[in-house]
Amino acid sequence: MTRLYLDHIAEAMNVKIWQIENCISLFEEGATIPFISRYRKERTGALDETQVAEIRHWYLRFEELEKRKQAVLKSIEEQGKLTDSLREQIESLVDPQVLEDIYLPYRPKRRTRASIAKEKGLEPLAEAIFNITCDDPQSLSQKYIGDQVTSEEEALAGANDIMAEWISESQHVRADLRDLYSRWGRVVTKVSKGKEESEEASKYRNYFDFSERLDRIPSHRLLAILRASSEEIVGVRVDVKSDYAIERISRRVYQGKSKPSPSVRELLDAAVEDSYKRLLHPSIENESLSAAKEKADLDSIRVFGENLRQLLLAPPVGEKRTLAIDPGFRTGCKVVCLDAQGVLLYNDTIFPHPPNNEKIASMKKISHLVEAYKIEVIAIGNGTAGRETEAFIKKIALPKGVRVYSVSEDGASVYSASEIAREEFPDYDVTVRGAVSIGRRLMDPLAELVKIDPKSIGVGQYQHDVNQTLLKERLDTVVESCVNNVGVNLNTASKHLLRYVSGIGPVLAGNIIEYRDENGAFGSRRELLKVRRLGEKAFEQCAGFMRIPNAENPLDNSAVHPERYELVEKMASDLGVSLTDLISNEQLSSTIDIAKYVSEEVGEPTLKDIVKELAKPGRDPRSIIKVFEFSSEIRSIEDVKVGMILPCIVTNITNFGAFVDIGIKQNGLIHVSQISDKRVEDPSQVLKLHQQLHAKVVNVDLERQRIGLSLRGI
């Protein structure tokens, strides 16, 4: 990467050039973001995961820009129009938009009004008028009347078309207008004729006659407007004061030129106005909307990514024998029993609710299963009949210590019908698969949710409207980050979880499972090298994130990388203790003199990580799960009254507020203005997914089935 790009990244991120160079070098060596941020801190100056990911973003972006530059240079050179100054200008830029502006006059284009006028030989006339080298264009136009041009009016109209195109292709004019539109443009919407009373348009009623500054419109509002536009409910445009726009263009056109005669000025002014209305406004309007959409996409994707991270890192109940229930009324409640590793042991259906009302038989069945399978926790899906099923289960005299949890069903139906579920449970129907997924989500949310397309989990805003490539890239990065942050049990992880481990991917994940099935549990990390196609490089990238409980070498169940085992053994030797004695001994590890072990390869950042890990090896960064109780007074939206203070759980966070589960079908909304007594810009800075709260009801709209809540004053 050239110094031009490195300087730009360094300034944008406020980091050193060498940090960027080393980071890029590691990418080119095949290193992943989690590996670099965790195990190569000396080479990057201890850049965190977010910074490493941002450098990768810039790196890929500038690689694409460089390819585009070469294509543009080649195209202009083939036209015989590439000068040294033009080459230098192109090679020195870092903005893709500026590159396209420079290339615009040279880009091969379809036949335009201007090109037709040029074919008629009118370009010299346009040049004379545009450069103000004539005072009487009407007289000059007579020279161009002939077979192709039949009148003075036609000659001047053709010259106008040529000048209008020149103006529209001016890099400076386009930059001026972009600035004007970005600062003063307004998004304006109008309901489409005949859609005013349509049912599908009702949710967009706020945008039937709407206007807001483009630079101030929140991302969720712009995405809602664009969705309404795509559904042909409203028309959308970007407005600016045309007088201001034309004045700015005129200043550019007349800049550095002599004073024109009245007739020349009249023609130039007409060309400016025509260029703006016919060519520039439609182009810059589309650009402005696209730029605003891109910004909104990035903001929405950021929100989705943060929500997904919190969901994946939700507290697990751990390896406990679990009874899971997928609730239902008419079709009954599907019940499954799982062992501590999530293996399906038994499934059945009970009918405790109307219309069957088999409460006694259902109670006996649950009591029997809890005893027979030594159940430790009960997981109940929070969908239809979830509250009723939870209330029913709590009436049963369960053994002491058995806890009941409500579990989010978001995306469970997607998993149940997926190829992954069919592969795992080929002999069971979707109801059994769904119940198993609910149970496993309680045991380990991360391990289960990685099997589902993140877009189907329901923790984003307008996720189907944003750039899908960027969304997938961001969400995959989040999943990878979470998996590697927690670490993976090599002997129990599914291939769907293993694929997100640094350096693994789908093929090697399948090969690891194949090896495990044929040879039994892994005894050490080094045994990974026996897996088909898993070489030294992949081992380097993945080993530190794999965990092997009860391995012969206790470091195999820690975040200490195998490349540092020898160093840790030396630490233990220097302390006069065994490796086993050192690990998990917080007091002993705190006595290690880090400075003694600093070398060219290993610096203080890595040594501090090692000592921290020795104190609590394999520590799960996730918090401890808590049991939650909804209000017993609330069974439906009709029971919700203004002024009530209700317990709730945050289920989704957006830029405009947070949705919370209050224990009924309809979620409540805590608008951003109601989150705190102080002004809140970003709800995710105050609230977290699955956070347990108490909120006051401030509005109940039975017609629209909406509940407004507030945290102010609580």
N, C-alpha and C positions, 0 to 999 in steps of 0.2 A: 504494500500500500504506500502511495506517495506521501511526501511530507505535507502536501496541501491538505489531504484528507485527515492525516493525523493531527495537524494543528487545529482543524475544525472540530474534531471529536474532543480533543483535549480542552478546548475553550468551552464547548457546549457542556461538558461533564465536570469541568474543573478537576481534571486528573493529569498526571504526568504523561509525556510522550512514551517513555519507556514502559509504563504500565500497559498502555494500549498495545504497543508493539509486542510485548511478551504475551499478552492475552491473545492477540491474533495469531501469534506463532503457535500457541497451544491449540487453538481451534484448527489450524492447518495440520497439526500433528494428530488430530482426531479426538482431542479432549472435549468433554462435555461441560456444560455450565456448572452442574453440581460438583463435579470432580475438581474443576479449576478453583471454584470458590472455597472448597473444603480442604483440598490437599496440595494446592500450589500457591499458597498465600505469599511465600517469599518472592515468587516470580511476578506476582501482580501487585505487590504492595498491599496485600490484604484487602483487595476489592471484594465487596460482598456480592451475593448472587444477583441482586438487582443490577448492580453496576456491570458485572460481567455480561449479563443478558443485554444490557443497553449497548455495550461495545459490540456485541455480536450483531445487534440490529443495525448499527452504523456500518459495520464491516460489510454486511450483505447488501445494504443499500448502496454503498459506494462502489461495490463490485458491479452492481447492475448499472450504475451511472457511468462507470468507465466503459462498459460494453456499449452503452448507448452513445457515448461520445465518439467512440471509434466508428460506429455505424454512420453517425452524422458526418464526421470528417470525410469518410470514404464517399458518401453520397455527394457532398459539396465538391470534393476533388474531381469526381467523375464528371461533374457539370463544368469543370474548368473554372470554377469561381472561388477556389480556396486560396486566400492570401495568407501571408505570414501573420499579420495582425489578427485575422479572423481565427486562425489556428490557435494562436496564443490566448485569445479571448475564450475560446471553447475549452482549452486545456486547463485554464485557471479558475473555472467556475465549480461550485459545489451544490448549486441548486438545480434540480432537474427541470423546474419550470422555466428558468432562465435559458437553459439549453434549448428547450422547445421553442421559446420565443425567438431565439437567434436563428434557429433552423426554419422557422415558419416561411420566410420568403423563398427559401430554397427547396422546400418540400414539394415533391411531385404532387400535383393536385388535379382534380377533375376540371373540365372546362368551366370557366366562370365568365361573368360579364366582362371582367377586366381582360381575361385572356382572349376573348372574342374581339374586344376593342384593339388589343395589341396585334392580332392577326390582320386587322384592317389597316395597320400602319399608323395608329394614333398615339403611340407611346411618345414620340418626340413632342407632340402637341401637349400632352399631359406633363412632360418634363418642363417645358417652357412656362406653363402656368404654375406648376407646383414650386419651381425654383425661382419664380418671379423674374424671369429673364425677358418677358415681353409685357407691354402695356395694353395692347389691344388684341386679346385672344380671339375676338370675333373675326377680325381681319385675317389673323394668322390661320384660323380654321379653314379659310377658303382654299388654302393650299392642299388640303386633304380630301377635298370633294372629288369623287371620281366614280369608278365602277362599284366600289364597295361601300363608299360613304356618299349618300345622296344629298345631304344638306348640312348647313352650318349647325343646326340643332343636333343632328345625329353625331357630328364630329365632337361637339362640346360634351354631349352626353357620354360618349365613349371615353373621352378624357376624364370625365368625372368618375366613371367606373374604375379606371386605372388608378386615379389618385385616391379614391376611397379604399381600394385594396391596399395600396401602399401604406396609408395611414393605419389601417387595421392590422398590418403586419409589423408596425413599429414596436420594437422592444420597449422603448421608453413610454410610448402611449399606453401600451397594455399594462405596464407596471404602475403607471399613474392611476389607471382605472381600477386595477385590482385593489390598490390602496383605498380609493374612494369607496368602492363597493364593500370592502371588508370593514371599513370604519363607519360608513353611513348608510349602507344598504339595509333595506327592511324586507323581511319575509312577509309577504302578503298572501292571504288565502281567501277564496270565495267558494261557497258551496256550488256544486254543479247543478245545472238546471234539472229539476225533476227528482233530486235526491233529498230535498229538504225534510220530507216526512218519512223517508224510507227507514225501515227497522235497522238495516245494517249501518246507517249513517248516524244513529242516535249517539253512539259512543264518541263520535267526533264533533258533537254539537258545538263545543267550545271553539272550533276552527271554521265555522261556517262563514264568519266575517272577522278575520283576525289579522293583526299586524304587530310585528315586533322587530327590534333591531337585530340584524344578523349576528353581530358580535356579542350580543347579550342573551340570545335565546338558549335556554338549557338544552342539553343533548336529548333528554327524553322527550321534550316538546317538539324539537325538530324531527326526530325519528317518528313521532306520532303523526305529524303533519305529512311527512313523506310517505308514510304507510297509507294515510287517507287519500293522498294523491294517486298512489299506485292502484288503489281500489276504485279510483275515479269518483270519489265522494266530493273532493274539493280540487280546485285548480290552484297551483302555487306559482308565484313569480317573485323575483327580487327587484325591488324598486329603489331607484335613487333619483334625485332631482336632475332631470336631463339637462337643464340649463348649466348646472355646475359641471356635469360631465363634458358637455360640448365646449365649455370655456377652458377646461383643463387640456382637452385635445388641441384646441386652437392655439393655446400658448406654446405647445410643443411644435405645432406645424409652422408657426411664424417665427419661432426662436432662431435668432442669428440671420434673419433675412431682411432685405431692404423693404421699404414701405411699398405695398402694392398699389396699383391704380384701382379705382373703384370697381371696374369691371372684373379685374383679376381677383380682388378681394371677394366679390360676390360669388365667383365660381369656386374659390377655395373654401369659403364658408359653407357653400352648398355641399361640397365634397366631404367636409368635416361632419356635417349633420347626417348626410347619407351614410357615411362610414359608421357613425355611432349607432344609428337606428337600425340599419340593415345588417351590419357585420359585427361591430364590436359589442353592442349590448347583448345580443343573443349569446355570443361566445363567452363574455365575461360573466354574464348571469349564470350560465351553466357551470362555469369554473367556480364561481362563488358558492353556488349551492353544493357542488361536488366537494369543495374544500371544507365547507361547514359540515357536510355529511361525514367526511373523513374524520374530522375532529370529534364529531358526535360519536362515530363508530369507536374511535380509540377510547373515549371516555366511557362509553357503554361496556366495551370489552374490558376495560380496567375494573369497572364495578363487578362485572361477571367473574373476572379472574379472582378478585379479592373474596367474593362470596364463595366461590368454589373452593378456594384455599381453606377458608374457615369450615366449610362443610366437610371437606376431606380430613381435616385435622380435628374433627369433633371427637370428644372423649369416647374411648371404647370401654365397654364393660370388661373386655378381656376374654380369656379362654375359660368360659363357664358353660355348663350344660344348660341348654336353652330350650324353652318351649315358646314357639312363635305362632302367632295367630294373624291370619289375613281375614278381617271381619267382613260380615255380610248379613243382610236380613233374609230375604227370600231364599237365596242359594246357600245360606248357612255360613259358618265360620270355619275356614280351613285351618287345621291345627297340625303342626309338625314338631317333632322332637329332634334336637341336634346334640351331638356330643360336643366336648370342649373344643374340638378342632373344626366344628361346623359341618360334620358329616351327618347326612340325613339318616335317622334311625327308624322313624315311624311317622305315618301321616294318617289323618282321619278328618271327619267333618262333624261339627256339632251344630245344633239348631236352637240356641237359647232365646232367639228373638222372634217376634211375629213374622210370618203367620203361624209358624210351627209351635213356638213357645215351649220347647222341650227343656225347661230350665233344670229340673231335677236330674234328668239323665245326663245333661251336659255337665253339671257340677260334679257328678260321680265320675264321669270320664276324665275331666281335668284333674281331679284329685288322684285318680288312679295313675295317670300319666306322670304327674309330678313325683309320685312315690316310686313308680316303676323305673323311671329313668333318672332318678335323683336330681331333678331339675333345680337349678340355682337361681335362674332369672327367667322372667316371662316378658316377651316382646309383643306388643300389640300395634298393628298398623293404625295410623291416624286418619284413614280415609272414611268412607261410608260405614256407619255403625261402629266406628272406633270408640267413641265416648261410651256408648251403650255397652260394648263388649268389655271395656275397662271397668265400668261400674259393676258388671256381672262378675268378672273375675275377682274383684275385691270383696265380694260377698262370700267367697269360698274360704274356708278355714285352711289357709296355706301353711306349710311348715315354717317355723321361725327362720328368718333370714332370706326367704324367697322374695325377691323384689320385682315389682311390675313397672315396665317402662312403656311409654308411648313412643313409637318410632315413625319417622316420616316415610310416607309411601311414594314420594316424588320419584318418578322414573322406574318404579318397581314393575309396572305393567310393560314398559319397554324392555326391561331385562327378561321378563317372563316369556315374551314372544321372540326373543333374540336367538340367533344361532349359537351364542355362547351358552345360553340356558338349555337349549336343546342338546347341546354337546355334553353338558354336565349332567342333565337329567333326561335322557332320551325316553325313559319309560314312564315319565310323569307328565301330567297336564300343567297348564299355565298357573292354575290356582296353587298347586303344590310348590311350583318354582317360586311363585310370588311370596308365599309364606316363608320359604327357606331364605329368600333374600332379605325379608324383614328381620328374621332372627340373626342372620349374619351381619346385617348392618349394625345391630346393637353390639355384637361381639367386637367387630372391627369395621367401622364405617369406610375407612380408606381401602381396605382389601376388597370390599364388596362394590363400592361405588366406581372403582376403576373399570368395572365391566360394562358400565353404561356410558353412552355418548353424553358428555357433560351438558350438551345443549338440552337434553331431555330431563335434566334434574330439576329445572324450574327455579333457578336462583339468579336469573339475569333480568335485564330489561331490553326488550326488542331484539333478542338474540338472533331471530330469524331475518332481521332487516339489515344487520350490519355486514361488513365485509367478511364473508365466510372463511376466506383463506387466513386473514389476520386473526379471526376468532379461534380457529382451530390451532393455529400456531401458538397463540397465547394460552389457551386452555391446556394444550399438551405440555407446555412449559410448566404451568402450574402443577399439573398432575405429577410430572417428573420431579419437580422440586419437593412436593409433599412426600412422595414415596421415598426419595433418597434422604430427606430430612428425618423421617421416622426410622428408616432401615427396614430390611425384609428378612424374614426367617426363611433361609434357603431350603429348609426341609418341609415347610408347609405352604409356602407361597404358591398361588396359582400362576399359570403362564401369563394371565392377563395383568397380574401385579408385577411379575418379573420383567415384562416387556418395557416397563417404565424405569427400571434400574439403569443407572448410568452405564452406557456402553453395551447394553444387551439388545433390545429390540425384539420384534416378534419371532424371528427365526431362531436366535439363540435361546430365547425363553422356551420355545418348544423343545429345543434340544436338551435343555437342562431338565425339563420334566421327563423327557424320554430316558435320559441317563438315570434319573432318580427312580423311575419305574422299574428299570432293568437291574439296577445295582443297590437299591435301597438308599437310606439316608446318607447325606454327605457327612463325612467325619471331620473334614477340614476345608478351609477355603482353597487351599492349593489343589484339592481334588477337582475343582472347577476346570482346571487345565486338561482334564481327561474328557471333558464334554466336547462332542464333535463340533469343529469349527470355532471353538472358543480359544483364541490364541492369547499371547502375552499382553497385547495391547488391550483387548477386551477385558482381560483379567485385571490389568492395572486400573481401568476405569470403574469396574464394578465391585471389586473385592471389598473395599472399605464400607460399602453400603449393605453387604450381605451379613447376616447374623446366623451363627450356629450354636444354639444353646447346648450346654453340656459337651462342647467340643473338648478334645484332649488339650488343645492350647486355648486357655481362657480368653486370649485376645481375639479369637475368632468370633466371639460374641460381643465384640465392642466396635466402636467406630475408629479404632486405631488401624491404620492401613498396614498390610503385611510388609510393605517396604520399610516400616519403622519398628518391626518386631525386635530386631537386633538391638536397636537403640533402647527400647523399653527393658529388654533383658539386662542390658548394661546398667540401667538405672536401678533395677532390683539388686543386681550384684553389688553395686556401689553402696547400697543401703544395708547389705548383708542379709537380705531376705529372699525368699523364693518369689517367682512371678505370681504364683497363686496368693501368696501373703500380701503382695503389693496391691493387687487388683481389689477394688471395692473397699480399700482402707483409706478413707478420706484423710485421716490424721497423718498417716504415713506418707501419702502422696503429696501432701502439702509441704513436706520437708525437702522435697526435691529442689535442688539448686539449678534452675533452668539455665543460667549463664554458663554453667559447666559443660553443657551439651550443645551449645550454639556452634554451627559449622557453616561452611559455604553452602551446603545443601539444605540444612535445617536451621531456621531462625526462630526467634521468640514466638511469632504467631502460631507456628505449628507445635512448638513445645508446650505452649500454654494450652492448646487444644488437647494434646496428649495427656497432660497432667489432669485436666478437667475430666477427661474421659476415664482415666484410671480411677478417679474417685467414685464415679457412678457409671460403670461401663454399660453400654446398651440402653441407657436411660431413654424412655419414651417421652418425647417432648410434649405429648398431648396431656391435657388436664384430666381430672377425675370426673366421671359422669355423676350427675345428680338426678335423683327422682324428682318429678315435678307433678304438682296437683293443680288441675283447672278448677274453676269455681263450680260448685255443685248446683248453684242457682241457675246456671245457663245451660240450656239444652238446644235452643234454636235462636235465630235472630230476633224472634218475637219476644224473647226473654230479656234481651239487652235493652237497658234503659239509660238515658243520659244521666250522668252523675255517678254511675257505678264505677268502682275501682276494681279492675279485674286482673288476675294473674295471667300472664301471656308469655309466649316464646317467640323470639324473632325468627321468621322463616325466610325472609328475603329483604335485601337492602338495595335501594335504588337511589338515584340522585335526588328524587323528590320526596323521599321518606323511606319508612320501613314497614313491611307487612308483618303482622304478628298473628299467631294462632291463639285464639281465646277459647278453643275447645269445641267449636262448632264448624259447620261446613264453610261458612264465610270467614275469610281472614279480615282482620281489622287493619286500618292504615294509620300509622303515626306520621302525619305530614312533617316535612323538614322543619316547618315553622313551629311545630308542637313538640319537638324532641327535647328542647332545653329552654330554660328561661333566658339563656344567652343566645345570640345569633349563631346558627350552625350552617356552615357552607357545605360540608360533606358529611352526610349521615354515617358513613362508614368509619369516620374518625371518632364517633361517639358510641355507636352501637356495633355489636358483633352478632353474627349468625348464631342461633341457638341460645342467645343470651336470655336469661329469665328476668322478667320485669313485672311491675304492677303499673297499669295505665288507667287513666280516667276516660270514660266514654263521653265524648263531646258532641257526637252526631250519629243518628241512626236513620238511614234512608231505606225504608222497607221496599219501596218501588224499585230502586236500583240495586237493592241488596248490598248496601255499603255501610260500613261502620267506621266512624272517625274516632281516634283515640288521642290522648295527649299525655305527655310526661311532665308538663309544666306544673310547677307547684307541688310536685309529689316527692 
